[in-house]
């Protein structure tokens, strides 16, 4: 029998509870257990005026932003609509059915103002990380490091040559941040290659074609990850330059040790982090085993002897060539001792021209040079340590574990939908990367720590 049509009739009174309408297995309920925002008010108090009209509750804005990053809602206009309509989001934000949702413009005003001045997003990330440590998700013995390109909010077609770019009279926020970071190594200072093109919308973003596709303006998000459970222990933004990415990993390792007393026994990374200064810093200054392939350009492809064909003796500080002759730094004693180290940290070991002229192996060694020369880094012992590690079974295991970092980047772009920034400038990139990493750690907590029965 066909059922009758039901007419909607408005009731005079309703008994309604948001708590009853949020499923027990909903993601917002799972992550709500790990969010403690009680300290936000005291942290932000110095940045608010003591007089005037009361502002929007900062805890409400942070909860709404967390919903946006955890659920992959990139637009703040859409975020306000979703929180207005979705009962689970209202419950998470501590809003009743009749409570108004803040306007989207409120987020921009607070983000560029008191949130950024107080470094609130960094504090929020570290509080969630502290909870990960308390729950036993961070082992602290093996870390992985990597970087990934994130497109900037700048068109590849609206670019100008660096030589033609001038500071406009009306300086935008992103342009001012670019001028403020000209001496910052994380954004390209002290690197040998200057950018050829700048974006007028976001001058700090780098024009790069590193992904093999058409060039675009981008930043790098840099992760330092505990490999036990893929928990992000630190994150920062840099220009997509190898020197900047290597330098920020050093800063993150030091910062993690200072703030959380976490110091790994091993660091797993790809070849981009296998430079001699980086390996020397890890082995000599930090006591960390580098599970990193060494950047080595000494192998020759013209059929002549490579550096590996020469044997180094640390006792005599000399190389022995395949012909049995020695290559040394100095063949006489100087009145004033010389280090023999150049500005790039390299030492030169040279053979005697007399020995090379009489050697039958000269055509296979130095056919176009009067004598053979070998370059050796001052960090060569650290490079040797890294080479020895690559021959072990533990290195193979660590290489598989490093894929956890790459999976975090895939999750960042596909699930959280952070494949292009919405905020401009170095500070905007840092804010977005910190919030996204916080969201990923919260999702990790929700997955690995079961809800109490």
C-alpha positions as CSV (number, residue, x, y, z in Angstrom):
1,X,0.0,0.0,0.0
2,X,1.3,3.4,-0.9
3,X,2.1,5.5,2.1
4,X,0.4,8.9,2.6
5,X,2.3,12.1,1.9
6,X,3.6,13.7,5.0
7,X,3.2,17.4,5.5
8,X,5.9,19.3,7.5
9,X,4.5,20.9,10.5
10,X,6.6,23.3,12.6
11,X,6.7,22.4,16.3
12,X,6.6,25.0,19.0
13,X,9.3,23.4,21.1
14,X,12.2,21.1,20.1
15,X,14.4,18.8,22.2
16,X,17.7,18.7,20.3
17,X,21.3,17.9,21.3
18,X,24.2,18.2,18.9
19,X,26.0,15.6,21.0
20,X,23.4,13.0,20.0
21,X,23.8,13.7,16.3
22,X,27.6,13.4,15.9
23,X,28.4,9.8,15.1
24,X,30.8,8.1,17.5
25,X,33.2,7.2,14.7
26,X,33.3,10.7,13.1
27,X,36.7,12.1,12.5
28,X,36.1,15.4,14.3
29,X,35.1,13.4,17.4
30,X,38.3,11.4,17.2
31,X,40.6,14.4,16.9
32,X,38.7,16.5,19.5
33,X,40.3,14.3,22.3
34,X,43.7,15.7,21.5
35,X,43.0,19.4,21.2
36,X,43.6,21.5,24.3
37,X,43.2,25.2,23.5
38,X,42.9,26.4,27.1
39,X,46.2,28.3,26.8
40,X,45.3,30.3,23.7
41,X,43.7,33.1,25.6
42,X,46.7,33.7,27.9
43,X,49.0,33.4,24.9
44,X,47.1,36.0,22.9
45,X,46.3,38.3,25.7
46,X,49.2,40.7,25.1
47,X,48.1,41.2,21.5
48,X,44.5,42.3,22.3
49,X,43.5,45.8,23.5
50,X,42.1,46.1,27.0
51,X,39.3,48.4,25.7
52,X,36.9,48.4,22.9
53,X,34.4,46.0,21.5
54,X,34.9,42.3,22.3
55,X,36.4,40.3,19.5
56,X,35.6,36.9,18.0
57,X,36.6,34.1,20.3
58,X,40.1,33.0,19.1
59,X,39.5,29.4,20.1
60,X,36.5,29.4,17.8
61,X,38.6,30.6,14.9
62,X,41.3,28.1,15.5
63,X,38.8,25.2,15.7
64,X,37.3,26.4,12.4
65,X,40.7,26.5,10.8
66,X,41.5,23.0,12.0
67,X,38.2,21.8,10.5
68,X,39.3,23.4,7.2
69,X,42.7,21.8,7.1
70,X,41.7,18.4,8.5
71,X,38.8,18.1,6.1
72,X,40.6,19.6,3.1
73,X,38.3,22.7,2.9
74,X,40.6,25.2,1.2
75,X,38.3,28.2,0.9
76,X,37.5,30.1,4.0
77,X,34.2,31.3,2.5
78,X,33.2,27.6,1.9
79,X,34.5,26.8,5.4
80,X,32.1,29.2,7.0
81,X,29.2,27.7,4.9
82,X,30.2,24.2,5.9
83,X,30.4,25.0,9.6
84,X,27.0,26.7,9.4
85,X,25.4,23.7,7.8
86,X,27.3,20.7,9.2
87,X,26.2,19.6,12.7
88,X,29.5,17.7,13.4
89,X,31.5,20.8,12.6
90,X,29.3,22.9,14.8
91,X,29.8,20.4,17.6
92,X,33.6,20.5,17.1
93,X,33.6,24.3,17.1
94,X,31.4,24.5,20.2
95,X,28.6,26.3,18.4
96,X,25.0,25.7,19.2
97,X,22.3,25.7,16.5
98,X,21.5,29.3,17.1
99,X,25.1,30.6,17.3
100,X,26.3,32.7,14.4
101,X,29.3,31.7,12.3
102,X,32.0,34.4,12.0
103,X,32.5,36.1,8.7
104,X,35.3,34.8,6.5
105,X,37.1,38.2,6.6
106,X,37.7,37.7,10.3
107,X,40.3,35.0,9.6
108,X,42.4,37.1,7.4
109,X,42.5,40.0,9.8
110,X,43.6,37.8,12.7
111,X,46.0,35.7,10.8
112,X,47.9,38.6,9.4
113,X,47.8,40.3,12.8
114,X,47.8,38.8,16.2
115,X,48.1,35.1,15.2
116,X,51.2,35.8,13.2
117,X,52.8,38.2,15.7
118,X,52.3,35.7,18.5
119,X,53.5,32.7,16.5
120,X,50.3,30.9,17.4
121,X,50.4,28.3,14.6
122,X,53.9,27.2,15.7
123,X,52.6,26.8,19.3
124,X,49.6,24.9,18.2
125,X,51.7,22.5,16.1
126,X,54.1,21.9,19.0
127,X,51.2,21.2,21.4
128,X,49.8,18.6,19.1
129,X,53.3,17.1,18.7
130,X,53.6,17.0,22.5
131,X,50.5,15.0,22.7
132,X,51.9,12.6,20.1
133,X,55.0,12.1,22.3
134,X,52.8,11.5,25.4
135,X,50.8,8.9,23.5
136,X,54.0,7.1,22.7
137,X,53.9,7.6,18.9
138,X,57.3,9.2,18.7
139,X,60.3,6.9,19.1
140,X,62.9,9.6,18.6
141,X,65.7,7.3,17.3
142,X,65.2,7.5,13.5
143,X,64.1,10.6,11.6
144,X,63.4,11.1,7.9
145,X,63.8,14.4,6.0
146,X,62.5,15.5,2.7
147,X,61.0,18.5,0.8
148,X,58.1,18.9,-1.6
149,X,57.1,21.7,-4.0
150,X,53.9,23.5,-3.4
151,X,52.7,26.0,-6.0
152,X,52.5,29.6,-4.9
153,X,49.5,31.8,-5.4
154,X,51.2,33.4,-8.4
155,X,50.6,33.0,-12.1
156,X,53.4,31.7,-14.2
157,X,52.4,34.1,-17.0
158,X,52.6,37.2,-14.8
159,X,56.4,37.3,-14.3
160,X,59.1,39.9,-14.8
161,X,62.8,39.6,-15.2
162,X,64.7,40.2,-12.0
163,X,66.7,42.9,-13.6
164,X,63.6,44.8,-14.7
165,X,61.7,44.4,-11.4
166,X,61.5,47.5,-9.2
167,X,59.9,47.9,-5.8
168,X,56.4,49.4,-6.4
169,X,55.3,52.5,-4.5
170,X,52.4,50.8,-2.9
171,X,54.2,47.8,-1.3
172,X,52.0,44.7,-0.8
173,X,52.3,42.5,2.2
174,X,53.9,39.7,0.2
175,X,56.4,42.2,-1.4
176,X,57.4,43.6,2.1
177,X,57.9,40.0,3.3
178,X,60.2,39.4,0.3
179,X,62.2,42.5,1.1
180,X,62.5,41.4,4.8
181,X,63.8,37.9,3.8
182,X,66.5,39.0,1.3
183,X,69.2,38.0,3.8
184,X,67.4,34.8,4.9
185,X,69.2,31.7,3.7
186,X,65.9,29.8,3.7
187,X,64.7,32.0,0.9
188,X,67.7,32.0,-1.4
189,X,70.3,34.3,0.2
190,X,73.9,33.1,-0.1
191,X,73.0,30.6,-2.8
192,X,75.0,30.7,-6.0
193,X,72.0,30.9,-8.4
194,X,69.9,34.0,-8.4
195,X,66.3,33.8,-9.6
196,X,65.9,34.8,-13.2
197,X,62.2,35.8,-12.9
198,X,60.1,37.2,-10.1
199,X,56.3,37.3,-9.6
200,X,54.9,40.7,-8.8
201,X,52.2,39.1,-6.7
202,X,54.7,37.0,-4.6
203,X,58.3,37.9,-5.2
204,X,59.7,35.5,-2.6
205,X,58.3,32.5,-4.5
206,X,60.8,30.8,-6.8
207,X,60.3,30.1,-10.5
208,X,61.2,26.5,-10.9
209,X,60.7,23.6,-13.3
210,X,62.1,20.9,-10.9
211,X,59.0,18.7,-11.4
212,X,59.8,18.2,-15.1
213,X,56.6,20.0,-16.2
214,X,56.1,23.6,-17.2
215,X,57.9,26.0,-14.8
216,X,55.8,27.6,-12.0
217,X,56.3,29.7,-8.9
218,X,56.6,27.6,-5.8
219,X,57.8,27.2,-2.2
220,X,59.2,24.1,-0.6
221,X,57.5,22.5,2.5
222,X,60.2,20.7,4.5
223,X,59.3,17.8,6.8
224,X,61.3,16.2,9.6
225,X,59.5,13.0,10.4
226,X,59.8,10.4,13.1
227,X,59.8,7.1,11.1
228,X,58.2,4.9,13.8
229,X,54.7,6.2,13.1
230,X,55.2,8.9,10.5
231,X,54.7,11.7,13.0
232,X,55.9,15.1,11.8
233,X,58.2,16.5,14.4
234,X,59.0,19.8,12.6
235,X,58.0,21.6,9.4
236,X,59.2,24.8,7.8
237,X,59.0,26.7,4.5
238,X,61.9,27.5,2.2
239,X,62.6,28.4,-1.4
240,X,62.9,25.3,-3.6
241,X,66.7,25.3,-3.6
242,X,68.8,22.4,-2.4
243,X,71.1,24.6,-0.2
244,X,68.0,26.2,1.5
245,X,66.4,22.8,2.1
246,X,69.5,21.3,3.5
247,X,70.1,24.3,5.8
248,X,66.5,24.2,7.2
249,X,66.8,20.5,8.1
250,X,69.8,21.4,10.3
251,X,67.7,24.1,11.9
252,X,64.8,21.7,12.5
253,X,67.0,19.1,14.1
254,X,68.5,21.6,16.5
255,X,65.0,23.1,17.3
256,X,63.5,19.7,17.9
257,X,66.4,18.8,20.3
258,X,66.0,22.1,22.2
259,X,62.2,22.1,22.6
260,X,61.4,18.4,22.9
261,X,64.8,16.8,23.8
262,X,64.5,14.6,20.7
263,X,67.8,13.7,19.1
264,X,67.8,10.9,16.5
265,X,70.5,8.2,16.1
266,X,70.0,8.2,12.3
267,X,68.7,10.6,9.6
268,X,67.3,9.1,6.4
269,X,67.1,11.3,3.3
270,X,67.7,11.2,-0.4
271,X,70.7,12.3,-2.4
272,X,69.8,16.0,-2.2
273,X,71.0,16.0,1.4
274,X,74.2,14.1,0.6
275,X,76.5,17.1,0.3
276,X,79.9,17.0,2.2
277,X,79.0,19.9,4.6
278,X,75.7,18.3,5.5
279,X,77.2,14.9,6.2
280,X,80.1,16.5,8.1
281,X,77.6,18.4,10.3
282,X,75.6,15.3,11.0
283,X,78.5,13.0,11.9
284,X,80.9,15.5,13.6
285,X,78.6,18.0,15.3
286,X,75.5,16.0,16.0
287,X,76.6,12.4,16.2
288,X,73.9,11.2,13.8
289,X,74.4,8.4,11.4
290,X,73.6,9.6,7.8
291,X,71.5,7.0,5.9
292,X,71.9,9.2,2.9
293,X,73.5,8.6,-0.6
294,X,76.6,10.6,-1.1
295,X,76.7,13.3,-3.8
296,X,79.9,12.1,-5.6
297,X,81.0,13.5,-8.9
298,X,84.5,12.1,-8.9
299,X,83.7,9.1,-11.2
300,X,85.1,9.6,-14.7
301,X,83.3,8.4,-17.8
302,X,86.2,8.9,-20.3
303,X,87.9,5.6,-19.4
304,X,90.6,7.2,-17.2
305,X,91.1,6.3,-13.5
306,X,88.5,7.7,-11.1
307,X,89.2,8.7,-7.5
308,X,88.1,5.4,-6.3
309,X,91.1,3.8,-8.0
310,X,93.4,5.7,-5.7
311,X,94.0,4.5,-2.1
312,X,94.0,7.0,0.8
313,X,96.2,6.4,3.8
314,X,95.2,8.5,6.8
315,X,98.5,7.8,8.6
316,X,100.6,9.6,5.9
317,X,97.7,11.8,4.6
318,X,98.5,10.8,1.1
319,X,96.9,9.0,-1.9
320,X,98.6,6.1,-3.7
321,X,97.9,5.8,-7.4
322,X,97.5,2.5,-9.4
323,X,101.2,2.9,-10.4
324,X,102.3,2.9,-6.8
325,X,103.2,6.6,-6.6
326,X,102.1,9.0,-3.9
327,X,99.9,12.1,-4.2
328,X,100.4,14.6,-1.4
329,X,99.3,18.1,-0.6
330,X,102.7,19.7,-0.1
331,X,106.2,18.6,-1.3
332,X,108.1,21.1,0.8
333,X,107.9,22.6,4.2
334,X,106.6,26.1,4.5
335,X,107.8,28.6,7.1
336,X,104.2,29.5,7.8
337,X,102.1,26.3,7.9
338,X,99.3,26.1,5.4
339,X,96.0,24.4,5.8
340,X,95.6,23.5,2.1
341,X,91.8,24.0,2.4
342,X,90.1,26.2,-0.2
343,X,87.0,28.3,0.3
344,X,84.8,25.3,-0.6
345,X,86.4,23.0,1.9
346,X,88.4,21.0,-0.6
347,X,92.0,19.8,-0.3
348,X,94.2,19.1,-3.4
349,X,96.6,16.1,-3.5
350,X,99.0,16.2,-6.4
351,X,101.4,13.7,-8.0
352,X,104.9,14.6,-9.0
353,X,105.2,15.6,-12.7
354,X,108.4,13.6,-12.9
355,X,106.6,10.5,-11.7
356,X,103.7,11.0,-14.1
357,X,106.1,11.5,-17.1
358,X,107.8,8.2,-16.5
359,X,104.6,6.3,-15.6
360,X,103.3,3.8,-18.2
361,X,99.8,4.3,-16.9
362,X,99.7,8.0,-17.7
363,X,97.4,7.6,-20.8
364,X,94.8,5.9,-18.4
365,X,95.3,8.5,-15.6
366,X,96.0,12.0,-16.8
367,X,96.5,12.0,-20.6
368,X,95.8,15.7,-21.0
369,X,97.4,17.0,-17.8
370,X,101.1,17.1,-16.7
371,X,100.3,15.4,-13.4
372,X,97.3,13.8,-11.7
373,X,95.4,15.8,-9.1
374,X,92.9,14.5,-6.5
375,X,90.3,16.6,-4.6
376,X,89.4,15.5,-1.1
377,X,86.8,17.2,1.1
378,X,87.5,18.1,4.7
379,X,84.4,16.1,5.5
380,X,85.6,13.0,3.6
381,X,85.5,10.8,6.7
382,X,81.8,11.6,7.0
383,X,81.3,10.8,3.4
384,X,83.1,7.5,3.9
385,X,80.8,6.8,6.9
386,X,77.7,7.4,4.7
387,X,79.2,5.1,2.0
388,X,79.8,2.3,4.4
389,X,76.2,2.6,5.7
390,X,74.7,2.3,2.2
391,X,76.3,-1.2,2.0
392,X,74.3,-2.5,5.0
393,X,71.0,-4.2,5.2
394,X,69.9,-1.5,7.7
395,X,70.2,1.0,4.9
396,X,67.8,-0.9,2.7
397,X,65.3,-1.1,5.5
398,X,65.7,2.6,6.2
399,X,65.1,3.4,2.5
400,X,61.8,1.7,2.6
401,X,60.9,3.6,5.8
402,X,61.7,6.9,4.1
403,X,58.7,6.4,1.9
404,X,56.6,7.3,4.8
405,X,57.7,10.9,4.3
406,X,56.8,10.8,0.6
407,X,53.4,9.4,1.6
408,X,52.8,12.3,3.9
409,X,53.4,14.7,1.0
410,X,51.0,12.6,-1.2
411,X,48.4,12.9,1.7
412,X,49.0,16.6,2.0
413,X,48.3,17.2,-1.7
414,X,45.5,14.7,-2.4
415,X,43.6,14.4,0.8
416,X,44.2,17.8,2.4
417,X,44.2,19.4,-1.1
418,X,47.2,21.6,-0.3
419,X,48.7,21.5,-3.8
420,X,48.6,25.2,-4.2
421,X,48.9,27.9,-1.5
422,X,46.2,30.4,-0.8
423,X,48.3,32.8,1.2
424,X,51.2,34.8,-0.2
425,X,54.7,35.6,1.1
426,X,57.1,33.5,3.2
427,X,54.9,34.0,6.3
428,X,51.8,32.8,4.5
429,X,53.6,29.7,3.3
430,X,54.8,29.0,6.9
431,X,51.3,29.4,8.3
432,X,49.8,27.0,5.8
433,X,52.5,24.4,6.2
434,X,52.3,24.5,10.0
435,X,48.5,24.1,10.0
436,X,48.6,21.3,7.5
437,X,51.3,19.5,9.4
438,X,49.2,19.9,12.6
439,X,46.2,18.5,10.8
440,X,48.2,15.5,9.6
441,X,49.4,14.8,13.1
442,X,45.9,15.0,14.5
443,X,44.7,12.5,11.9
444,X,47.6,10.2,12.9
445,X,46.6,10.5,16.5
446,X,43.0,9.7,15.7
447,X,44.0,6.7,13.7
448,X,46.5,5.1,16.1
449,X,45.0,6.0,19.5
450,X,41.6,4.2,19.8
451,X,38.6,5.9,21.3
452,X,38.0,4.7,24.9
453,X,35.0,2.4,25.1
